[in-house]
Amino acid sequence: MLKQLALADMDAAARVHRIAFDHALPWLVGLHTPEEDRWFYRERLFVTCRLWGRFDGDALGGIIAFRDGWIEQLYVLPNAQDRGVGTELLDVAKNAFDHLQLWTFQRNVRARRFYESRGFELVEETDGTGNEEKEPDARYVWRRR
C-alpha cells in the first residue's frame, strides 16, 4: 500500500534509507549515524518535502521524498527491490509534477539504469566536489511528454 508519510514514520523512513544506501553504496558505509539519519528525516526532509512510503502490511519497504520538481531521496529495501516498489514511488512524484530532477552517484549503476529506463535523461556529471560524500555524481531530468 502506498501512503503519504507522517512525522511518526520518519524513524522508519530513515532506517529504510540507511539499509538501502549501505547496500547500494558499501564504499560509503558509516557516513552518518542512525541518530543523524533520524534527525535529517524529522527536521529537514519532513519539513521541506512530501514523503511517501510503500508498505507491505505494517512494514515500510520503500520511501520517496520530493519537492518542487526535485526528487531528494528514493530508497527501497534490498528485499523489496525488483517488485515495482521504486516505480510506484517514482510515479507518485511524476504525477505531482511535469518536470523532475535528481542527483545520483555515477558509480550507482543500478540506480542510473532504473532512472534511465523510466524516462530520465542524463544532463550533467560532476567530480563530486560539490557533494558531502565527495563522490562523482550525475544529474538526471524527466519531463512529462
N, C-alpha and C positions, 0 to 999 in steps of 0.2 A: 504494500500500500504506500502510495506517495502522500506526503503531507508537509505543510509548512511547519518548520520547527519553532519551538518556543524557547524562552530563556532556560527553562528546566531541561531542555535537550542538549544544551551546549557542551556539557561534560562528555556526553556520549558522542557528540559530533567531533570533539577534539580527539577522542580515543580512535574513532574511525580514521581521522586524518593521520594520526601518528602511526597506526598499524599499516595503513596503505602506503604512506610516504616511505616508511622504513623498508617495506617490502620492495617497492619500485626503485628506490634510490639508496641502496645499502651503503654506498660510499659517503652518505651524508647522515648516517645514524648518529644520534646523540647531539644534534644541533640545538635542540630545545628540550627542556624537561617537560614531563606531563603537566606540571603545575603551570609552566609558561604557556603551553598549548591551551589549557583550560581558560586562563586569563585572556589570551588572544581571542578565543571564540566568544567569551562572555562580554568582554569590554570593547572589543574592536569590531569583529565581524557582525555580531548580533545587532550592534548599534548602526552600522553603515550598510548592511546588505540584507537581502532577502535570503533566507536559508530554508532549503527543502531537504527532506530525507526520504529514503526508501526503506521501509520496514518490512521485515519478514516476521510476522507475528509482532512481538514486542521488541525484537532485536533490530537495531539500526544497522543497515548494511552498506549504505552509501549516502553521501551528502553533496550538496552543491550550494555555494554562496555566490550571489551575483548582485550587481548594482549597475544602474545607468550604462548599459551596454558593455559591461565588463564581467567576465567570469573570474572571480577571485580565487575560488577553491572548487575542486571537483575530485572527490576521492571515493573509491569503492573498496570494501574489504576484499582481500585476495580470494576468500572462499565464495564471494558473491560475484566475482568477475566472470565475464563471458556468458552472462544470463540476461543481458539487456538493461541492467540497472543503470549503468552510466548513460546509456542512450535515453532512458526515461528521464533521468535527472537533467540532462542537457536539453531535452525537449521542453522542460519547464521554462528554462531561460530563453530558449528560442521563441516560445510562444509569447513571452513578455516583451521582446524587443525585435526590431527589424535588423539590427546590426549588433554583433558581439565581438569582443576581442578578448584575448587571453595570452598569458605567458606560460610556457612550459620549458623545461630544461632540454637542451639539444640531445643529451645522452639518454633521455627518457623516450626511447624509440617506440615503445608500446603506446604511450600517450600520444605521440605525434601521429602515429598511424590511425589511432582512434579518431582524433580530431579531423585529420585529412579525409578519412572515409565518411565523415559526416558533414562535409562541405566547407570546412575551414581551409583557408589558404595562407601559406607562409608569406609574411610580408617583411620580416626583419629578423636578423640574428645578431646577437651581441657576444662580446667576450666574457661577460659576466661581471665586469667591474661595477655595474650599477645595481647588482642584487646582493642581498645579505649573504648568500651562500658562496658568492664569487664563482658561480657555475655558469658557463656559457648557456644562454637561453635563446628562445625563439618565440616571436610574437605571431599569433595567428588571428585572422579576421574572418568572420562569417557575415554574409548579407543575405537577407531573405530575397528570393528571386521572384 
